[in-house]
Amino acid sequence: IAVAVLFVTNMLMMFVTASQPGGIIATSRLDFVMSVGFERIFPGSPKYLANLLALPAQIAVCFGMILPYSKLLHALGSSKTLPHCLICLKDKDKHNNGVIIGSLFGFMLCIVQHSDPSIRLYNISLLAGFVTYVSQLYFFIVMRYKYATSIRHFNSPFGVIGAVYAIVMFLFGVVSLLSFQSEYLSVIVFVGIWLLLTVY
């Protein structure tokens, strides 16, 4: 039920934000997507007020991502895919190093972006996210068929059909990033990072 509620509310938010004045093109350039809605709720108020009201949701999203990336960094460090310093030997603190190193890396990227706005870090992040989600969904399908009898604590309400649909949508995102850019620096950087990690 929780996944279904999240799916419906996210779809509704996407349509509502895209339907605001300026349409999807204006929405895609906003720092805070929900700020347009707050500007309409409080007409005449300073623009920074709408951004402040949208900020708690952004912070909540950050906490929703910190735990997964710290677990992922810990797993990669444990398997020696990434440097061993990403893991902590104490069981109760095992994700601490991943949280600290991942957060410092993200903070460093923010400083780089702030110092030179011409760097398209957002496009690089989107491309990496799309490729990551496609690979996760692909392995979800593989696991469904290869280990069909395994006991699962969570069953996706949309199943394999939902995974295939999501893969197609994310591939559309990849195509849009590759096709509708005036420069391909983000693609070159992403491929370079991918090759370096593969060699490592």
ChimeraX commands (.cxc) that place a marker at each C-alpha (Angstrom):
marker #1 position 0.00,0.00,0.00 radius 0.5
marker #1 position 2.82,2.41,0.90 radius 0.5
marker #1 position 4.50,1.94,-2.49 radius 0.5
marker #1 position 1.19,2.48,-4.29 radius 0.5
marker #1 position 0.55,5.69,-2.29 radius 0.5
marker #1 position 4.06,6.97,-3.11 radius 0.5
marker #1 position 3.54,6.15,-6.79 radius 0.5
marker #1 position 0.19,7.97,-6.99 radius 0.5
marker #1 position 1.32,11.04,-5.01 radius 0.5
marker #1 position 4.53,11.36,-7.04 radius 0.5
marker #1 position 2.61,11.14,-10.32 radius 0.5
marker #1 position 0.15,13.79,-9.07 radius 0.5
marker #1 position 3.00,16.09,-7.97 radius 0.5
marker #1 position 4.67,15.69,-11.36 radius 0.5
marker #1 position 1.49,16.72,-13.21 radius 0.5
marker #1 position 0.76,19.60,-10.81 radius 0.5
marker #1 position 4.26,21.10,-11.02 radius 0.5
marker #1 position 4.37,20.72,-14.82 radius 0.5
marker #1 position 0.96,22.43,-15.08 radius 0.5
marker #1 position 2.14,25.61,-13.37 radius 0.5
marker #1 position 2.65,28.78,-15.47 radius 0.5
marker #1 position 5.61,28.36,-17.80 radius 0.5
marker #1 position 5.01,24.64,-18.20 radius 0.5
marker #1 position 7.56,21.86,-18.05 radius 0.5
marker #1 position 10.32,23.96,-19.64 radius 0.5
marker #1 position 10.20,26.58,-16.88 radius 0.5
marker #1 position 9.81,23.87,-14.22 radius 0.5
marker #1 position 12.96,22.07,-15.38 radius 0.5
marker #1 position 15.04,25.20,-14.70 radius 0.5
marker #1 position 13.89,25.69,-11.10 radius 0.5
marker #1 position 16.14,25.01,-8.11 radius 0.5
marker #1 position 13.09,23.91,-6.10 radius 0.5
marker #1 position 10.31,22.42,-8.20 radius 0.5
marker #1 position 7.63,23.01,-5.57 radius 0.5
marker #1 position 8.48,26.70,-5.11 radius 0.5
marker #1 position 6.15,27.69,-7.99 radius 0.5
marker #1 position 3.21,26.19,-6.14 radius 0.5
marker #1 position 4.11,28.05,-2.94 radius 0.5
marker #1 position 4.42,31.30,-4.91 radius 0.5
marker #1 position 0.83,30.82,-6.11 radius 0.5
marker #1 position -0.43,29.94,-2.63 radius 0.5
marker #1 position 1.20,33.07,-1.16 radius 0.5
marker #1 position 0.95,35.69,-3.95 radius 0.5
marker #1 position 3.02,38.81,-3.47 radius 0.5
marker #1 position 5.38,37.17,-0.99 radius 0.5
marker #1 position 9.16,37.31,-1.57 radius 0.5
marker #1 position 10.52,34.56,-3.81 radius 0.5
marker #1 position 12.93,33.35,-1.13 radius 0.5
marker #1 position 9.94,32.50,1.10 radius 0.5
marker #1 position 8.70,29.93,-1.43 radius 0.5
marker #1 position 12.20,28.44,-1.61 radius 0.5
marker #1 position 12.36,28.24,2.20 radius 0.5
marker #1 position 8.99,26.45,2.32 radius 0.5
marker #1 position 10.21,23.95,-0.28 radius 0.5
marker #1 position 13.49,23.36,1.58 radius 0.5
marker #1 position 12.21,20.84,4.22 radius 0.5
marker #1 position 11.13,18.45,1.46 radius 0.5
marker #1 position 14.58,18.71,-0.12 radius 0.5
marker #1 position 16.25,17.96,3.23 radius 0.5
marker #1 position 13.94,14.97,3.75 radius 0.5
marker #1 position 14.98,13.64,0.33 radius 0.5
marker #1 position 18.64,13.96,1.37 radius 0.5
marker #1 position 18.11,11.78,4.43 radius 0.5
marker #1 position 16.27,9.29,2.24 radius 0.5
marker #1 position 19.40,9.00,0.08 radius 0.5
marker #1 position 22.11,9.10,2.76 radius 0.5
marker #1 position 21.32,5.65,4.19 radius 0.5
marker #1 position 21.19,3.84,0.79 radius 0.5
marker #1 position 24.45,5.36,-0.49 radius 0.5
marker #1 position 26.21,4.68,2.83 radius 0.5
marker #1 position 25.09,1.03,2.64 radius 0.5
marker #1 position 26.20,0.84,-0.97 radius 0.5
marker #1 position 29.62,2.35,-0.21 radius 0.5
marker #1 position 30.01,-0.04,2.74 radius 0.5
marker #1 position 29.18,-3.02,0.51 radius 0.5
marker #1 position 31.59,-1.86,-2.21 radius 0.5
marker #1 position 34.31,-1.32,0.39 radius 0.5
marker #1 position 33.69,-4.77,1.95 radius 0.5
marker #1 position 33.98,-6.44,-1.46 radius 0.5
marker #1 position 37.15,-4.42,-2.21 radius 0.5
marker #1 position 35.51,-2.97,-5.31 radius 0.5
marker #1 position 36.24,0.43,-3.74 radius 0.5
marker #1 position 38.94,1.29,-1.12 radius 0.5
marker #1 position 38.64,-0.58,2.19 radius 0.5
marker #1 position 38.54,2.73,4.15 radius 0.5
marker #1 position 34.84,3.02,3.25 radius 0.5
marker #1 position 33.93,0.43,5.88 radius 0.5
marker #1 position 34.08,0.63,9.67 radius 0.5
marker #1 position 35.07,-2.50,11.60 radius 0.5
marker #1 position 32.58,-1.91,14.45 radius 0.5
marker #1 position 29.19,-3.45,13.63 radius 0.5
marker #1 position 27.14,-0.66,15.20 radius 0.5
marker #1 position 29.10,2.02,13.31 radius 0.5
marker #1 position 29.62,0.11,10.06 radius 0.5
marker #1 position 27.95,2.72,7.83 radius 0.5
marker #1 position 29.62,5.77,9.43 radius 0.5
marker #1 position 32.58,5.91,7.05 radius 0.5
marker #1 position 30.26,5.62,4.05 radius 0.5
marker #1 position 28.09,8.48,5.34 radius 0.5
marker #1 position 31.08,10.75,6.05 radius 0.5
marker #1 position 33.00,10.05,2.83 radius 0.5
marker #1 position 29.88,10.14,0.65 radius 0.5
marker #1 position 28.69,13.41,2.22 radius 0.5
marker #1 position 32.13,15.03,1.88 radius 0.5
marker #1 position 32.26,13.99,-1.78 radius 0.5
marker #1 position 28.79,15.49,-2.37 radius 0.5
marker #1 position 29.81,18.69,-0.57 radius 0.5
marker #1 position 32.94,18.90,-2.74 radius 0.5
marker #1 position 30.78,18.59,-5.87 radius 0.5
marker #1 position 28.54,21.42,-4.58 radius 0.5
marker #1 position 31.60,23.66,-4.16 radius 0.5
marker #1 position 32.80,22.80,-7.68 radius 0.5
marker #1 position 29.37,23.57,-9.15 radius 0.5
marker #1 position 29.09,26.83,-7.20 radius 0.5
marker #1 position 32.56,27.98,-8.25 radius 0.5
marker #1 position 31.94,27.27,-11.95 radius 0.5
marker #1 position 28.25,27.15,-12.98 radius 0.5
marker #1 position 29.22,26.16,-16.54 radius 0.5
marker #1 position 30.08,22.65,-15.29 radius 0.5
marker #1 position 27.01,20.47,-15.94 radius 0.5
marker #1 position 27.14,18.31,-12.81 radius 0.5
marker #1 position 23.36,17.98,-12.85 radius 0.5
marker #1 position 23.45,16.29,-16.26 radius 0.5
marker #1 position 26.25,13.96,-15.13 radius 0.5
marker #1 position 24.24,13.03,-12.02 radius 0.5
marker #1 position 21.09,12.40,-14.05 radius 0.5
marker #1 position 22.94,10.23,-16.55 radius 0.5
marker #1 position 24.58,8.22,-13.77 radius 0.5
marker #1 position 21.20,7.87,-12.03 radius 0.5
marker #1 position 19.44,6.68,-15.19 radius 0.5
marker #1 position 22.13,4.07,-15.92 radius 0.5
marker #1 position 22.12,2.90,-12.28 radius 0.5
marker #1 position 18.34,2.48,-12.21 radius 0.5
marker #1 position 18.31,0.61,-15.52 radius 0.5
marker #1 position 20.96,-1.82,-14.24 radius 0.5
marker #1 position 19.10,-2.34,-10.93 radius 0.5
marker #1 position 15.83,-3.03,-12.74 radius 0.5
marker #1 position 17.56,-5.39,-15.17 radius 0.5
marker #1 position 18.98,-7.42,-12.27 radius 0.5
marker #1 position 15.56,-7.35,-10.57 radius 0.5
marker #1 position 14.15,-9.11,-13.65 radius 0.5
marker #1 position 17.09,-11.57,-13.74 radius 0.5
marker #1 position 16.64,-12.41,-10.04 radius 0.5
marker #1 position 12.88,-12.88,-10.52 radius 0.5
marker #1 position 13.45,-15.60,-13.12 radius 0.5
marker #1 position 16.73,-17.14,-11.91 radius 0.5
marker #1 position 15.72,-17.36,-8.24 radius 0.5
marker #1 position 11.95,-17.60,-8.56 radius 0.5
marker #1 position 11.58,-19.79,-5.45 radius 0.5
marker #1 position 13.50,-17.50,-3.08 radius 0.5
marker #1 position 11.57,-16.05,-0.13 radius 0.5
marker #1 position 11.16,-12.27,-0.49 radius 0.5
marker #1 position 10.23,-9.85,2.28 radius 0.5
marker #1 position 8.85,-7.40,-0.28 radius 0.5
marker #1 position 7.03,-8.12,-3.52 radius 0.5
marker #1 position 6.72,-5.35,-6.08 radius 0.5
marker #1 position 3.02,-4.71,-6.84 radius 0.5
marker #1 position 3.94,-4.01,-10.48 radius 0.5
marker #1 position 6.19,-7.05,-10.97 radius 0.5
marker #1 position 8.32,-7.59,-14.07 radius 0.5
marker #1 position 5.97,-5.53,-16.25 radius 0.5
marker #1 position 6.54,-2.53,-13.97 radius 0.5
marker #1 position 10.31,-3.05,-14.13 radius 0.5
marker #1 position 10.25,-3.21,-17.96 radius 0.5
marker #1 position 8.13,-0.05,-18.08 radius 0.5
marker #1 position 10.55,1.76,-15.74 radius 0.5
marker #1 position 13.55,0.63,-17.84 radius 0.5
marker #1 position 11.93,2.07,-20.97 radius 0.5
marker #1 position 11.24,5.38,-19.17 radius 0.5
marker #1 position 14.80,5.65,-17.87 radius 0.5
marker #1 position 16.19,4.83,-21.33 radius 0.5
marker #1 position 14.07,7.68,-22.70 radius 0.5
marker #1 position 15.79,9.86,-20.09 radius 0.5
marker #1 position 19.21,8.70,-21.31 radius 0.5
marker #1 position 18.23,9.43,-24.93 radius 0.5
marker #1 position 16.99,12.90,-23.99 radius 0.5
marker #1 position 20.25,13.70,-22.19 radius 0.5
marker #1 position 22.36,12.41,-25.09 radius 0.5
marker #1 position 20.30,13.99,-27.87 radius 0.5
marker #1 position 19.19,17.42,-26.67 radius 0.5
marker #1 position 22.40,19.03,-25.45 radius 0.5
marker #1 position 24.44,21.79,-26.98 radius 0.5
marker #1 position 27.62,20.22,-25.61 radius 0.5
marker #1 position 28.59,16.69,-24.62 radius 0.5
marker #1 position 30.95,17.41,-21.73 radius 0.5
marker #1 position 28.69,15.65,-19.22 radius 0.5
marker #1 position 28.58,12.51,-21.39 radius 0.5
marker #1 position 32.38,12.51,-21.82 radius 0.5
marker #1 position 32.92,12.96,-18.05 radius 0.5
marker #1 position 30.43,10.20,-17.23 radius 0.5
marker #1 position 32.01,7.75,-19.68 radius 0.5
marker #1 position 35.46,8.68,-18.34 radius 0.5
marker #1 position 34.42,7.97,-14.73 radius 0.5
marker #1 position 32.80,4.70,-15.82 radius 0.5
marker #1 position 35.99,3.59,-17.62 radius 0.5
marker #1 position 38.18,4.54,-14.63 radius 0.5
marker #1 position 35.98,2.55,-12.24 radius 0.5
marker #1 position 35.96,-0.40,-14.65 radius 0.5
marker #1 position 39.78,-0.37,-14.86 radius 0.5
marker #1 position 39.99,-0.07,-11.05 radius 0.5
marker link #1:1,2 radius 0.2
marker link #1:2,3 radius 0.2
marker link #1:3,4 radius 0.2
marker link #1:4,5 radius 0.2
marker link #1:5,6 radius 0.2
marker link #1:6,7 radius 0.2
marker link #1:7,8 radius 0.2
marker link #1:8,9 radius 0.2
marker link #1:9,10 radius 0.2
marker link #1:10,11 radius 0.2
marker link #1:11,12 radius 0.2
marker link #1:12,13 radius 0.2
marker link #1:13,14 radius 0.2
marker link #1:14,15 radius 0.2
marker link #1:15,16 radius 0.2
marker link #1:16,17 radius 0.2
marker link #1:17,18 radius 0.2
marker link #1:18,19 radius 0.2
marker link #1:19,20 radius 0.2
marker link #1:20,21 radius 0.2
marker link #1:21,22 radius 0.2
marker link #1:22,23 radius 0.2
marker link #1:23,24 radius 0.2
marker link #1:24,25 radius 0.2
marker link #1:25,26 radius 0.2
marker link #1:26,27 radius 0.2
marker link #1:27,28 radius 0.2
marker link #1:28,29 radius 0.2
marker link #1:29,30 radius 0.2
marker link #1:30,31 radius 0.2
marker link #1:31,32 radius 0.2
marker link #1:32,33 radius 0.2
marker link #1:33,34 radius 0.2
marker link #1:34,35 radius 0.2
marker link #1:35,36 radius 0.2
marker link #1:36,37 radius 0.2
marker link #1:37,38 radius 0.2
marker link #1:38,39 radius 0.2
marker link #1:39,40 radius 0.2
marker link #1:40,41 radius 0.2
marker link #1:41,42 radius 0.2
marker link #1:42,43 radius 0.2
marker link #1:43,44 radius 0.2
marker link #1:44,45 radius 0.2
marker link #1:45,46 radius 0.2
marker link #1:46,47 radius 0.2
marker link #1:47,48 radius 0.2
marker link #1:48,49 radius 0.2
marker link #1:49,50 radius 0.2
marker link #1:50,51 radius 0.2
marker link #1:51,52 radius 0.2
marker link #1:52,53 radius 0.2
marker link #1:53,54 radius 0.2
marker link #1:54,55 radius 0.2
marker link #1:55,56 radius 0.2
marker link #1:56,57 radius 0.2
marker link #1:57,58 radius 0.2
marker link #1:58,59 radius 0.2
marker link #1:59,60 radius 0.2
marker link #1:60,61 radius 0.2
marker link #1:61,62 radius 0.2
marker link #1:62,63 radius 0.2
marker link #1:63,64 radius 0.2
marker link #1:64,65 radius 0.2
marker link #1:65,66 radius 0.2
marker link #1:66,67 radius 0.2
marker link #1:67,68 radius 0.2
marker link #1:68,69 radius 0.2
marker link #1:69,70 radius 0.2
marker link #1:70,71 radius 0.2
marker link #1:71,72 radius 0.2
marker link #1:72,73 radius 0.2
marker link #1:73,74 radius 0.2
marker link #1:74,75 radius 0.2
marker link #1:75,76 radius 0.2
marker link #1:76,77 radius 0.2
marker link #1:77,78 radius 0.2
marker link #1:78,79 radius 0.2
marker link #1:79,80 radius 0.2
marker link #1:80,81 radius 0.2
marker link #1:81,82 radius 0.2
marker link #1:82,83 radius 0.2
marker link #1:83,84 radius 0.2
marker link #1:84,85 radius 0.2
marker link #1:85,86 radius 0.2
marker link #1:86,87 radius 0.2
marker link #1:87,88 radius 0.2
marker link #1:88,89 radius 0.2
marker link #1:89,90 radius 0.2
marker link #1:90,91 radius 0.2
marker link #1:91,92 radius 0.2
marker link #1:92,93 radius 0.2
marker link #1:93,94 radius 0.2
marker link #1:94,95 radius 0.2
marker link #1:95,96 radius 0.2
marker link #1:96,97 radius 0.2
marker link #1:97,98 radius 0.2
marker link #1:98,99 radius 0.2
marker link #1:99,100 radius 0.2
marker link #1:100,101 radius 0.2
marker link #1:101,102 radius 0.2
marker link #1:102,103 radius 0.2
marker link #1:103,104 radius 0.2
marker link #1:104,105 radius 0.2
marker link #1:105,106 radius 0.2
marker link #1:106,107 radius 0.2
marker link #1:107,108 radius 0.2
marker link #1:108,109 radius 0.2
marker link #1:109,110 radius 0.2
marker link #1:110,111 radius 0.2
marker link #1:111,112 radius 0.2
marker link #1:112,113 radius 0.2
marker link #1:113,114 radius 0.2
marker link #1:114,115 radius 0.2
marker link #1:115,116 radius 0.2
marker link #1:116,117 radius 0.2
marker link #1:117,118 radius 0.2
marker link #1:118,119 radius 0.2
marker link #1:119,120 radius 0.2
marker link #1:120,121 radius 0.2
marker link #1:121,122 radius 0.2
marker link #1:122,123 radius 0.2
marker link #1:123,124 radius 0.2
marker link #1:124,125 radius 0.2
marker link #1:125,126 radius 0.2
marker link #1:126,127 radius 0.2
marker link #1:127,128 radius 0.2
marker link #1:128,129 radius 0.2
marker link #1:129,130 radius 0.2
marker link #1:130,131 radius 0.2
marker link #1:131,132 radius 0.2
marker link #1:132,133 radius 0.2
marker link #1:133,134 radius 0.2
marker link #1:134,135 radius 0.2
marker link #1:135,136 radius 0.2
marker link #1:136,137 radius 0.2
marker link #1:137,138 radius 0.2
marker link #1:138,139 radius 0.2
marker link #1:139,140 radius 0.2
marker link #1:140,141 radius 0.2
marker link #1:141,142 radius 0.2
marker link #1:142,143 radius 0.2
marker link #1:143,144 radius 0.2
marker link #1:144,145 radius 0.2
marker link #1:145,146 radius 0.2
marker link #1:146,147 radius 0.2
marker link #1:147,148 radius 0.2
marker link #1:148,149 radius 0.2
marker link #1:149,150 radius 0.2
marker link #1:150,151 radius 0.2
marker link #1:151,152 radius 0.2
marker link #1:152,153 radius 0.2
marker link #1:153,154 radius 0.2
marker link #1:154,155 radius 0.2
marker link #1:155,156 radius 0.2
marker link #1:156,157 radius 0.2
marker link #1:157,158 radius 0.2
marker link #1:158,159 radius 0.2
marker link #1:159,160 radius 0.2
marker link #1:160,161 radius 0.2
marker link #1:161,162 radius 0.2
marker link #1:162,163 radius 0.2
marker link #1:163,164 radius 0.2
marker link #1:164,165 radius 0.2
marker link #1:165,166 radius 0.2
marker link #1:166,167 radius 0.2
marker link #1:167,168 radius 0.2
marker link #1:168,169 radius 0.2
marker link #1:169,170 radius 0.2
marker link #1:170,171 radius 0.2
marker link #1:171,172 radius 0.2
marker link #1:172,173 radius 0.2
marker link #1:173,174 radius 0.2
marker link #1:174,175 radius 0.2
marker link #1:175,176 radius 0.2
marker link #1:176,177 radius 0.2
marker link #1:177,178 radius 0.2
marker link #1:178,179 radius 0.2
marker link #1:179,180 radius 0.2
marker link #1:180,181 radius 0.2
marker link #1:181,182 radius 0.2
marker link #1:182,183 radius 0.2
marker link #1:183,184 radius 0.2
marker link #1:184,185 radius 0.2
marker link #1:185,186 radius 0.2
marker link #1:186,187 radius 0.2
marker link #1:187,188 radius 0.2
marker link #1:188,189 radius 0.2
marker link #1:189,190 radius 0.2
marker link #1:190,191 radius 0.2
marker link #1:191,192 radius 0.2
marker link #1:192,193 radius 0.2
marker link #1:193,194 radius 0.2
marker link #1:194,195 radius 0.2
marker link #1:195,196 radius 0.2
marker link #1:196,197 radius 0.2
marker link #1:197,198 radius 0.2
marker link #1:198,199 radius 0.2
marker link #1:199,200 radius 0.2
view
